[in-house]
Amino acid sequence: MIKEGRFGIFEGIVLLLFVTLGKIYLSYAADLIKENLSAAWLAVLLGSLVAFVWFLPLLALLNRFPGEDLIAIGHKVLRPIGSAFLVGSILLFVFFSAIIVLRQVGETIIGTALPQTPLVAILIVLAGIAALTARWGIEPTARVTALAAPYILAGGVFLFFLQLPNMNFDYLAPFWGPGWKKLLLNSFLRSSLQNEIILLGFLAPCLPRKKIAAIGFASLGLATVLLAAAMAVGQTIFPPAVAAEHTFPFYEIARSIYISRFFERLEMLFILVWLGFALLSLSVRFYISVAGLTKFLRLPYYQPLIPMAALLLLAGALLLPDYPTTIYLDNLFRGRWAWIPAFAFPSLLYLGSLRRGKKGEVRK
């Protein structure tokens, strides 16, 4: 029996929030600006509102099976074979997203802070950190995140406030960007920006059963505000044509901060804040992948799988040929089509439970 531990409402909110916010400091902003031009921030906002609707079937499923995670629910509703296809696909998506995040974080470190360091060395260190965090378990990770949350969030907000003198709100015009029809279509697909809410389905046994809805909606709401605000701030610094060409747009924003000759080159503060988000996002995805596989195989402990899973994570990151390919795959699978495993598959599982009349029992 895997003992995952338990943690409270605040820990659950900040854990999901930080995993979601990790994308701010990667490449997602450039792709959004290319698609939606001056309305990229609005696409983030509308897409996140669509994610609220997508979240309702997942919430209903978790409430129908209190105290169970998606793997246990899948076994009850679809039996092992059907569960391996549907819930296994969700786990595979989570692990693939961990591979993408690992490669992106490694490339970003080289491009911003350590240009002379071999990529493989950085990836080995990052994979080792993810493995070590998984070895500790999800409860210590959540509690450490809760302790660090105020400082990391304050650091990120502080960087954006320093950009007030450089903001030009004319860059947000025209309001509809490429046109309202295309904007609405892109916004629906960009509901995938909140795909990390699917992790709630795997963390549910660790959380207060009667507070699942509060945790989910709070993390979605905070992520919506912060993602849209970060995108809007970024768009007021550079015009769309310039922002879309930046490989690391928010790093470029941090580099442009200049208050006086004594307050410049503050991007090192940005890198520290960004690493906090990125490492947490990577570690949580890796943990859920390993713990989920352990539950599928009905093993009593997940720790023996960590070394091989970390090696597979590292191998997957090194198999990606280059950074442009990584960005392309991230935009395709995590940016546009992640709503299928993150939202559509749980909805199908919920419909299956209704059709078969399956329902969990409340355990005391």
C-alpha positions in Angstrom: 0.0 0.0 0.0 1.5 3.3 -1.1 1.5 5.8 1.7 1.3 9.2 0.0 0.6 11.3 3.1 -2.0 14.0 3.5 -1.9 17.8 3.3 -4.3 20.7 3.6 -6.2 23.1 1.4 -3.5 25.8 1.1 -0.8 23.2 0.2 -3.1 21.7 -2.4 -3.8 25.1 -4.0 -0.3 26.3 -4.2 1.0 23.0 -5.4 -1.4 23.0 -8.4 -0.9 26.7 -8.9 2.9 26.5 -9.1 2.9 23.6 -11.5 0.5 25.6 -13.7 2.5 28.8 -13.5 5.8 27.1 -14.5 4.9 27.7 -18.1 5.1 31.4 -17.8 8.9 31.2 -17.9 9.1 28.8 -20.8 8.2 29.2 -24.5 4.4 29.2 -24.3 4.1 33.0 -24.5 5.8 33.3 -27.9 3.4 30.8 -29.6 0.4 32.5 -28.1 1.5 35.9 -29.4 2.1 34.4 -32.9 -1.4 33.0 -33.0 -3.4 35.9 -31.3 -1.2 39.0 -31.8 -2.2 41.8 -29.5 -5.0 39.7 -28.0 -2.8 36.9 -26.6 -3.6 37.9 -23.1 -7.3 37.7 -23.9 -6.9 34.3 -25.4 -5.3 33.2 -22.1 -8.2 34.6 -20.1 -10.9 33.1 -22.4 -9.1 29.8 -22.6 -8.9 29.6 -18.8 -12.6 30.3 -18.5 -13.2 27.3 -20.8 -11.1 25.2 -18.5 -13.5 26.0 -15.7 -16.3 24.3 -17.6 -14.0 21.4 -18.5 -13.2 21.0 -14.9 -16.8 20.2 -13.9 -16.9 16.6 -15.1 -13.6 15.8 -13.3 -14.9 17.4 -10.1 -18.2 15.4 -10.4 -16.2 12.2 -11.0 -14.0 12.8 -7.9 -17.1 13.6 -5.8 -18.8 10.4 -7.1 -15.8 8.4 -5.9 -14.7 10.2 -2.7 -11.2 9.4 -1.5 -10.2 7.7 -4.8 -7.8 8.7 -7.5 -8.2 8.4 -11.2 -6.4 5.0 -11.3 -8.7 3.4 -8.8 -11.7 5.0 -10.4 -10.6 3.7 -13.8 -10.3 0.1 -12.5 -13.8 0.3 -11.0 -15.5 1.8 -14.1 -13.6 0.3 -17.0 -11.8 -2.7 -15.6 -8.0 -3.1 -16.0 -7.9 -3.2 -19.8 -10.1 -0.1 -20.3 -8.4 1.7 -17.5 -5.0 1.0 -19.0 -6.1 2.7 -22.2 -7.9 5.7 -20.8 -6.2 6.5 -17.5 -2.9 5.1 -18.8 -3.1 7.6 -21.6 -3.4 10.4 -19.1 -0.4 9.1 -17.2 1.6 8.8 -20.4 0.7 12.4 -21.2 1.9 13.5 -17.7 5.2 11.7 -18.1 5.7 13.1 -21.7 5.0 16.6 -20.3 7.7 16.0 -17.7 10.2 15.1 -20.5 9.3 18.3 -22.4 9.6 20.4 -19.2 13.0 18.8 -18.4 14.4 19.6 -21.8 13.0 23.1 -21.9 14.3 23.9 -18.4 17.8 22.6 -19.4 17.8 24.6 -22.6 16.6 27.7 -20.8 19.4 27.5 -18.2 22.0 27.2 -21.0 20.4 30.2 -22.9 20.2 32.5 -19.9 22.7 31.6 -17.1 25.2 28.8 -18.0 25.9 29.0 -21.8 29.2 27.0 -21.5 27.8 24.1 -19.5 27.0 20.8 -21.4 23.3 20.2 -21.8 23.6 16.6 -20.6 25.2 17.7 -17.3 22.3 20.1 -16.6 19.7 17.5 -17.5 21.4 14.9 -15.2 21.3 17.3 -12.3 17.6 18.2 -13.0 16.5 14.6 -13.4 18.4 13.8 -10.1 16.5 16.6 -8.3 13.2 15.2 -9.6 14.1 11.7 -8.5 15.2 13.0 -5.0 11.9 14.9 -4.6 9.9 11.9 -5.6 11.8 9.8 -3.1 10.8 12.2 -0.3 7.1 11.9 -1.4 4.4 14.4 -2.3 3.5 15.5 1.2 7.0 17.1 2.0 7.0 18.6 -1.5 3.6 20.2 -0.9 4.5 21.5 2.5 7.8 23.0 1.3 5.9 24.6 -1.5 3.5 26.2 0.9 6.3 27.7 2.9 8.1 29.1 -0.2 4.9 30.2 -2.0 4.7 33.8 -0.5 8.3 34.6 -1.3 8.4 33.1 -4.8 5.1 34.8 -5.8 6.3 38.1 -4.3 9.5 37.9 -6.3 7.6 37.3 -9.5 5.1 40.1 -8.9 8.0 42.5 -7.9 9.7 41.9 -11.2 6.6 42.8 -13.1 6.0 46.0 -11.0 9.5 47.1 -11.9 8.3 47.3 -15.5 5.7 50.0 -15.0 7.9 52.7 -16.6 8.4 50.6 -19.7 4.7 49.7 -20.3 3.0 50.9 -23.4 -0.7 49.9 -23.5 -1.0 50.8 -27.2 0.6 47.4 -27.9 -2.6 45.7 -26.7 -4.5 47.2 -29.7 -6.4 46.0 -31.7 -8.4 44.4 -28.9 -9.6 41.4 -30.9 -6.1 40.6 -32.4 -6.6 38.3 -35.4 -10.4 38.7 -35.3 -13.0 37.4 -32.8 -13.7 34.1 -34.7 -10.1 33.0 -34.8 -9.6 34.3 -31.2 -12.5 32.2 -29.9 -11.2 29.1 -31.6 -7.7 29.6 -30.3 -9.1 30.3 -26.8 -10.9 26.9 -26.8 -7.8 25.1 -27.8 -5.8 27.1 -25.3 -7.9 25.8 -22.5 -5.0 23.3 -22.4 -3.1 26.0 -20.6 -4.8 24.8 -17.5 -4.2 21.1 -18.2 -2.4 20.7 -14.9 -5.8 20.6 -13.1 -5.8 16.9 -14.1 -3.2 16.3 -11.5 -5.9 17.0 -8.9 -7.4 13.6 -10.0 -4.2 11.9 -8.8 -3.7 14.0 -5.7 -7.3 13.6 -4.4 -6.5 10.9 -1.8 -4.0 13.3 -0.2 -6.5 16.2 0.2 -9.6 16.8 2.4 -12.4 15.1 0.6 -15.0 17.8 1.1 -12.6 20.5 -0.1 -11.7 19.1 -3.6 -14.0 21.7 -5.3 -12.6 24.6 -3.3 -9.0 23.6 -4.1 -9.7 23.1 -7.8 -11.6 26.3 -8.3 -9.1 28.3 -6.2 -6.1 27.1 -8.2 -7.9 27.6 -11.5 -8.9 31.1 -10.5 -5.5 32.2 -9.3 -3.8 30.7 -12.3 -6.2 32.5 -14.6 -5.5 35.9 -13.1 -1.7 35.4 -12.9 -1.3 33.9 -16.4 -3.4 36.6 -18.0 -1.8 39.3 -16.1 1.7 38.0 -16.9 0.9 37.8 -20.6 -0.7 41.3 -20.6 2.4 42.8 -18.8 4.7 41.1 -21.3 2.7 42.4 -24.3 2.9 46.0 -23.0 6.7 45.8 -23.0 7.3 44.6 -26.5 5.1 44.9 -29.6 3.7 41.6 -30.9 6.1 41.3 -33.8 9.1 41.6 -31.4 7.7 39.6 -28.5 7.0 36.6 -30.8 10.6 36.4 -31.9 12.0 36.1 -28.4 13.1 32.6 -27.4 12.7 33.5 -23.7 10.2 36.4 -23.7 9.9 36.8 -19.9 13.7 36.6 -19.5 14.0 39.5 -22.0 11.5 41.4 -20.0 13.6 40.9 -16.8 16.7 42.0 -18.7 15.0 45.3 -19.8 14.5 46.5 -16.2 16.5 49.6 -15.6 15.7 52.0 -12.7 19.1 53.7 -12.3 22.7 52.7 -12.7 22.5 50.9 -9.4 19.4 48.9 -10.2 19.8 47.0 -13.4 20.6 43.4 -14.6 18.0 42.0 -12.2 17.5 38.9 -14.3 19.3 36.8 -11.8 16.4 37.4 -9.4 14.1 36.3 -12.3 16.1 33.1 -12.8 15.8 32.2 -9.1 12.0 32.7 -9.1 11.7 30.8 -12.4 13.8 27.8 -11.2 11.4 27.5 -8.2 8.4 27.1 -10.5 10.2 25.0 -13.0 11.7 22.4 -10.6 8.4 22.1 -8.8 6.5 21.5 -12.1 9.0 18.9 -13.1 9.1 17.1 -9.8 5.3 16.8 -9.3 4.8 15.5 -12.9 7.6 12.9 -12.3 6.2 11.8 -8.9 2.7 11.3 -10.3 4.0 9.3 -13.2 6.0 7.0 -11.0 3.4 6.6 -8.3 0.7 6.1 -10.9 2.6 3.4 -12.6 3.1 1.7 -9.3 -0.6 1.7 -8.7 -1.2 0.2 -12.1 1.2 -2.6 -11.4 -0.3 -3.0 -7.9 3.1 -2.8 -6.3 3.4 -1.9 -2.6 6.1 0.7 -3.0 7.0 3.2 -5.7 10.6 4.0 -4.6 12.3 1.0 -6.4 10.9 2.4 -9.7 12.4 5.9 -9.2 15.9 5.2 -10.6 14.7 3.6 -13.8 12.0 6.2 -14.3 14.5 9.0 -13.8 16.8 7.3 -16.4 13.9 7.0 -18.8 13.0 10.7 -18.2 16.6 11.7 -18.9 16.8 9.5 -22.1 13.5 11.0 -23.4 14.8 14.5 -22.9 18.1 13.7 -24.7 16.2 12.0 -27.6 14.7 15.4 -28.5 16.9 16.5 -31.4 17.0 20.3 -30.6 15.3 23.1 -28.9 13.0 24.2 -31.8 11.6 20.6 -31.9 11.0 20.8 -28.2 9.1 24.0 -28.5 7.1 22.6 -31.4 6.1 19.5 -29.4 5.4 21.5 -26.3 3.1 23.9 -28.3 1.4 20.9 -30.0 0.9 18.5 -27.2 0.8 20.7 -24.1 -0.4 23.9 -25.7 -3.1 23.0 -28.1 -4.2 19.4 -27.7 -3.6 18.7 -24.0 -7.4 19.3 -23.4 -8.0 15.8 -24.8 -6.1 13.8 -22.1 -6.6 16.5 -19.4 -10.3 17.2 -19.9 -12.0 14.9 -22.5 -10.7 11.6 -21.1 -11.9 12.3 -17.5 -15.3 13.4 -19.0 -15.6 10.1 -20.8 -14.7 8.3 -17.5 -17.4 10.2 -15.7 -20.0 9.3 -18.4 -18.9 5.7 -18.2 -19.5 5.7 -14.4 -23.0 7.1 -15.0 -23.9 4.6 -17.6 -22.7 1.6 -15.6 -24.1 2.9 -12.4 -20.7 2.8 -10.7 -20.3 4.8 -7.5 -17.7 4.9 -4.8 -18.5 4.4 -1.1 -17.6 7.0 1.5 -14.9 5.6 3.7 -14.6 6.8 7.3 
